[in-house]
Amino acid sequence: MRAAQLIEPGVVEIVDSAPPESDGSTVVRMEMLGLCGTDLSIVAGKVPVEMPRVMGHEGVGVVEVAGTTAAFGTGQRVLINPGLFCGVCDLCHRGYPNLCSNGGLLGREVDGLFADYAAIDERQLLAVPNHVSSDALGVVQVLGTCVHAVSKAPVSPGDTAVVLGLGVSGQLIAQLLAAQGAHVIGVTRSEWKRELILQHGAAAAVTPEQAAEVVAELTEGRGPEAVFEAVGTVQTFSQAIELADPAATVVFFGTTTGMESGLPYYQLYYKELSLRNPRGATMADYEKAIALVADGVINGVPLISSRFGLDEIDEALAATRDSSTLKVLMEVE
């Protein structure tokens, strides 16, 4: 079978390898694969991995060989939870498998999904309806993490929520909030991304420079009940805190390091803000994400910028690096 292996930092090759053996796991024939910033960080050597490593953690496929319990029969379409979890540690028992002490990520700690076939623990599989297209399912893994993020803020119908950054995650967070009845204000410098969010239920879309004035106008001088930061910079983290209404919830979805000194801590204290820092997603989050897509509540298809074949992994990675794209998929044929 074909597999996209990271040979050394910056070098990904399509290699011919033996198909995985079941050994109690479920062998999945991959149909659609998704790329994201984590893949770029791994390729660039910013995330340590043992090499060679089959890349990839986002994928949808069909069961080729059933696992030990045959919970998913041959021919069943499945989505794969990319997060590894043991199920026995204290955090797993407390209901935080996404924070598992022994956990990891497909394509990082173990071989991933960028291949014709992958052997997956049954516990990581979720059944998906046959009527949902592979394109629609191509955004469900990231949607699951967005579902997890939105669950961290108590947003009620009629509340105002600001989303800073309108990449794939920001767009999906905005759709989720709009579906809950919130008045969503999207913030980005990209005009076409602002137009896109307005097509999916946002009340307003503005540039960072316009944000404070527009938010004040739309909230009658108060501020939003929730702010979701989906960029990961000192500037956007600080702006999220500055925009938030007192007693609001600020969700830091974007990730970065080494920026503690840049945060306006006094405003955190003075406004008595609640900060949440979601990480990954749980099986329940992915189940909800599948249902939202299957029921037509969330539409991620317009977020797909380009599709490639597995053999075009280099082109797919280049497209993912391009700031003018949103979601990049690879079809496995």
C-alpha positions as CSV (number, residue, x, y, z in Angstrom):
1,M,0.0,0.0,0.0
2,R,1.0,3.7,-0.3
3,A,1.9,5.7,2.8
4,A,3.1,9.3,3.2
5,Q,6.1,9.0,5.5
6,L,8.0,11.8,7.1
7,I,11.6,10.7,6.5
8,E,13.3,13.7,8.0
9,P,12.2,17.3,8.8
10,G,11.0,18.8,5.6
11,V,11.0,15.6,3.6
12,V,7.8,13.6,3.0
13,E,7.8,10.6,0.7
14,I,5.2,8.2,-0.7
15,V,6.5,4.8,0.2
16,D,5.2,1.3,-0.7
17,S,4.6,-0.7,2.5
18,A,2.8,-3.8,3.6
19,P,-0.9,-3.2,4.6
20,P,-1.4,-3.2,8.4
21,E,-2.4,-6.4,10.1
22,S,-5.5,-6.4,12.2
23,D,-4.0,-7.9,15.4
24,G,-7.3,-7.1,17.1
25,S,-7.6,-3.6,15.7
26,T,-9.9,-2.5,12.9
27,V,-8.4,-2.0,9.5
28,V,-9.8,1.0,7.8
29,R,-9.6,1.7,4.1
30,M,-9.1,5.4,4.0
31,E,-11.4,7.6,1.7
32,M,-10.8,11.2,2.6
33,L,-7.9,12.8,4.6
34,G,-7.6,16.3,6.0
35,L,-4.5,18.5,6.6
36,C,-4.0,21.1,9.3
37,G,-1.4,23.3,11.0
38,T,-0.3,20.4,13.2
39,D,0.8,18.5,10.1
40,L,2.9,21.5,9.0
41,S,4.5,21.8,12.4
42,I,5.4,18.1,12.4
43,V,6.9,18.3,8.9
44,A,8.9,21.5,9.8
45,G,10.4,19.7,12.8
46,K,8.7,21.9,15.4
47,V,7.0,18.9,16.9
48,P,9.4,16.0,17.8
49,V,8.4,12.7,16.3
50,E,10.2,9.4,15.7
51,M,11.0,9.0,12.0
52,P,10.1,7.6,9.6
53,R,6.5,8.3,10.6
54,V,3.4,7.9,8.6
55,M,1.7,11.3,8.8
56,G,-1.8,12.4,9.3
57,H,-4.5,12.5,12.0
58,E,-7.7,13.5,10.1
59,G,-9.5,10.9,8.1
60,V,-12.7,9.1,7.1
61,G,-12.8,5.6,5.7
62,V,-14.6,2.3,5.4
63,V,-13.9,-0.8,7.6
64,E,-12.0,-3.4,5.6
65,V,-11.3,-5.9,8.5
66,A,-13.4,-5.8,11.7
67,G,-11.7,-5.6,15.0
68,T,-11.8,-8.1,17.9
69,T,-15.4,-7.3,19.0
70,A,-16.6,-6.6,15.5
71,A,-18.3,-3.4,16.9
72,F,-17.9,-2.0,13.4
73,G,-18.6,-4.5,10.6
74,T,-17.0,-4.7,7.2
75,G,-18.2,-1.9,4.9
76,Q,-19.2,0.5,7.8
77,R,-18.2,4.1,7.1
78,V,-16.2,5.5,10.1
79,L,-14.7,8.7,11.3
80,I,-11.5,8.4,13.3
81,N,-10.9,10.2,16.6
82,P,-7.2,11.1,16.2
83,G,-6.6,11.4,19.9
84,L,-5.1,8.4,21.6
85,F,-6.3,7.6,25.1
86,C,-5.8,4.7,27.5
87,G,-9.1,4.6,29.3
88,V,-7.6,3.6,32.6
89,C,-5.6,6.6,33.9
90,D,-7.1,9.1,36.4
91,L,-7.9,11.7,33.8
92,C,-9.7,9.2,31.6
93,H,-11.7,8.0,34.6
94,R,-12.5,11.6,35.5
95,G,-14.0,12.1,32.0
96,Y,-11.0,13.8,30.3
97,P,-9.8,11.3,27.7
98,N,-8.6,14.3,25.6
99,L,-6.1,15.0,28.4
100,C,-5.1,11.3,28.9
101,S,-1.8,10.9,30.9
102,N,-0.8,8.2,28.4
103,G,-2.3,9.7,25.3
104,G,-1.0,11.1,22.1
105,L,-2.0,11.8,18.5
106,L,-2.2,9.7,15.4
107,G,0.7,10.7,13.1
108,R,2.8,11.9,16.0
109,E,3.2,9.3,18.7
110,V,2.2,6.5,16.3
111,D,1.8,6.1,12.6
112,G,-1.1,8.1,11.2
113,L,-3.8,8.0,8.5
114,F,-2.0,9.3,5.4
115,A,-2.1,5.9,3.7
116,D,-4.4,3.6,1.8
117,Y,-5.1,1.6,5.0
118,A,-4.7,2.2,8.7
119,A,-5.2,-0.1,11.8
120,I,-7.2,1.7,14.4
121,D,-8.3,0.8,18.0
122,E,-12.1,0.3,17.9
123,R,-12.5,2.8,20.7
124,Q,-11.4,5.6,18.4
125,L,-14.0,4.8,15.7
126,L,-17.4,6.5,15.2
127,A,-20.0,5.4,12.7
128,V,-21.1,7.9,10.1
129,P,-24.3,7.9,8.1
130,N,-24.0,6.8,4.4
131,H,-25.9,9.9,3.2
132,V,-23.2,12.3,4.4
133,S,-20.6,13.0,1.7
134,S,-16.9,12.5,2.2
135,D,-16.4,16.2,1.6
136,A,-18.8,17.1,4.4
137,L,-17.1,14.7,6.7
138,G,-13.7,16.1,5.7
139,V,-14.1,18.9,8.3
140,V,-15.6,16.9,11.1
141,Q,-12.4,16.3,13.0
142,V,-11.7,20.0,13.3
143,L,-15.4,20.6,14.0
144,G,-15.2,18.2,16.9
145,T,-12.5,20.4,18.5
146,C,-14.7,23.4,17.8
147,V,-17.7,21.7,19.5
148,H,-15.4,21.1,22.5
149,A,-14.3,24.8,22.5
150,V,-17.9,26.2,22.3
151,S,-18.9,23.9,25.2
152,K,-16.5,25.8,27.4
153,A,-18.5,29.1,27.2
154,P,-22.1,29.5,28.5
155,V,-23.6,31.1,25.5
156,S,-27.4,31.6,25.4
157,P,-29.7,32.6,22.6
158,G,-29.5,36.4,22.2
159,D,-26.0,36.6,23.7
160,T,-23.2,38.3,21.7
161,A,-20.1,36.3,20.9
162,V,-17.0,37.5,19.1
163,V,-14.7,35.2,17.1
164,L,-11.2,36.5,16.5
165,G,-9.7,34.8,13.5
166,L,-11.8,33.3,10.7
167,G,-9.8,30.4,9.5
168,V,-11.4,26.9,9.4
169,S,-11.8,26.7,13.1
170,G,-13.0,30.3,13.5
171,Q,-15.6,29.8,10.7
172,L,-16.9,26.6,12.3
173,I,-17.0,28.1,15.8
174,A,-19.0,31.0,14.3
175,Q,-21.5,28.5,12.7
176,L,-21.9,26.7,16.0
177,L,-22.5,29.9,17.9
178,A,-25.0,31.1,15.4
179,A,-26.8,27.8,15.5
180,Q,-27.2,28.3,19.3
181,G,-28.9,31.6,18.7
182,A,-26.0,33.9,19.5
183,H,-25.3,37.2,17.7
184,V,-21.9,36.4,16.2
185,I,-19.3,39.1,15.3
186,G,-16.4,37.8,13.2
187,V,-13.0,39.6,13.2
188,T,-10.4,39.2,10.5
189,R,-8.5,41.4,8.0
190,S,-9.4,39.0,5.2
191,E,-12.4,40.4,3.2
192,W,-13.4,37.1,1.6
193,K,-13.3,35.4,5.0
194,R,-15.6,38.1,6.4
195,E,-18.0,37.6,3.5
196,L,-18.0,33.8,4.1
197,I,-18.9,34.1,7.7
198,L,-21.8,36.4,6.9
199,Q,-23.2,33.8,4.6
200,H,-23.3,31.3,7.5
201,G,-25.3,33.3,10.1
202,A,-22.9,35.9,11.5
203,A,-24.5,39.2,12.5
204,A,-21.4,41.2,11.5
205,A,-17.8,40.8,10.3
206,V,-15.2,43.5,10.8
207,T,-11.5,44.1,10.7
208,P,-9.5,44.1,14.0
209,E,-9.3,47.9,13.9
210,Q,-13.1,48.2,13.6
211,A,-13.8,45.6,16.3
212,A,-14.0,47.7,19.4
213,E,-16.3,50.3,17.9
214,V,-18.7,47.8,16.2
215,V,-18.9,45.5,19.3
216,A,-19.7,48.5,21.5
217,E,-22.4,49.6,19.0
218,L,-24.0,46.2,18.7
219,T,-24.0,45.5,22.4
220,E,-25.1,49.0,23.5
221,G,-21.8,49.8,25.0
222,R,-21.4,46.6,27.0
223,G,-19.4,43.9,25.3
224,P,-19.8,40.3,24.3
225,E,-20.7,37.6,26.8
226,A,-18.1,35.4,25.1
227,V,-15.0,35.9,23.0
228,F,-13.3,33.1,21.1
229,E,-9.7,33.6,20.1
230,A,-8.8,31.4,17.1
231,V,-5.4,32.9,15.9
232,G,-2.8,32.4,18.6
233,T,-0.9,35.7,18.9
234,V,-0.2,38.1,21.6
235,Q,-2.2,40.7,19.8
236,T,-5.4,38.6,19.5
237,F,-5.1,37.2,23.0
238,S,-4.9,40.7,24.3
239,Q,-7.7,42.0,22.1
240,A,-10.0,39.1,23.3
241,I,-9.6,40.3,26.9
242,E,-10.0,43.9,26.0
243,L,-13.3,43.3,24.0
244,A,-14.9,41.1,26.6
245,D,-17.7,42.3,28.9
246,P,-17.1,42.1,32.6
247,A,-17.9,38.5,33.8
248,A,-17.6,37.2,30.3
249,T,-15.9,34.0,29.2
250,V,-12.8,34.2,27.0
251,V,-11.9,31.0,25.2
252,F,-8.3,30.7,24.0
253,F,-8.6,28.3,21.1
254,G,-5.5,29.5,19.2
255,T,-2.2,28.0,20.6
256,T,1.1,29.7,21.1
257,T,3.9,29.8,23.6
258,G,6.2,32.3,25.3
259,M,3.7,35.2,25.5
260,E,2.9,35.4,29.2
261,S,4.3,39.0,29.5
262,G,2.0,40.2,26.7
263,L,-1.3,39.5,28.5
264,P,-3.2,42.4,30.1
265,Y,-3.5,40.7,33.5
266,Y,-5.0,43.7,35.2
267,Q,-8.0,43.5,32.9
268,L,-8.4,39.8,33.6
269,Y,-8.7,40.7,37.3
270,Y,-10.7,43.9,37.0
271,K,-13.3,42.4,34.7
272,E,-13.3,39.1,36.6
273,L,-13.1,37.2,33.3
274,S,-13.4,33.4,33.0
275,L,-10.6,32.0,30.8
276,R,-11.0,28.6,29.2
277,N,-8.3,26.7,27.2
278,P,-9.9,23.8,25.3
279,R,-7.6,21.0,24.1
280,G,-8.6,18.4,21.5
281,A,-12.0,16.8,21.7
282,T,-13.8,13.8,23.3
283,M,-15.8,11.0,21.6
284,A,-19.0,12.9,22.7
285,D,-17.7,16.0,20.9
286,Y,-17.1,14.0,17.7
287,E,-20.5,12.3,18.0
288,K,-22.2,15.7,18.2
289,A,-20.1,17.0,15.3
290,I,-21.2,14.1,13.1
291,A,-24.9,14.7,14.0
292,L,-24.6,18.5,13.3
293,V,-23.2,17.8,9.8
294,A,-25.6,14.9,9.1
295,D,-28.6,17.1,10.1
296,G,-27.4,20.0,8.0
297,V,-26.9,22.4,10.9
298,I,-23.3,22.9,10.1
299,N,-22.0,23.1,6.5
300,G,-18.2,22.8,6.2
301,V,-18.1,22.1,2.5
302,P,-17.7,25.8,1.5
303,L,-14.6,25.9,3.7
304,I,-12.8,23.3,1.4
305,S,-10.3,25.2,-0.7
306,S,-8.7,22.4,-2.6
307,R,-8.5,18.6,-3.0
308,F,-5.5,16.5,-3.9
309,G,-4.6,12.8,-4.3
310,L,-2.5,11.0,-1.7
311,D,0.4,11.0,-4.2
312,E,0.2,14.8,-4.2
313,I,1.1,15.1,-0.6
314,D,3.8,17.8,-1.3
315,E,1.2,19.9,-3.2
316,A,-1.3,19.4,-0.4
317,L,1.1,20.6,2.2
318,A,2.0,23.6,0.2
319,A,-1.6,24.5,-0.2
320,T,-2.1,24.2,3.6
321,R,0.7,26.7,4.1
322,D,-1.0,29.2,1.8
323,S,-2.9,31.7,3.9
324,S,-5.4,32.2,1.1
325,T,-6.7,28.7,1.6
326,L,-9.0,27.2,4.3
327,K,-9.4,23.4,4.4
328,V,-7.2,21.2,2.2
329,L,-8.3,17.5,1.7
330,M,-6.7,14.5,0.1
331,E,-8.8,11.9,-1.7
332,V,-7.6,8.3,-1.4
333,E,-8.3,6.4,-4.6
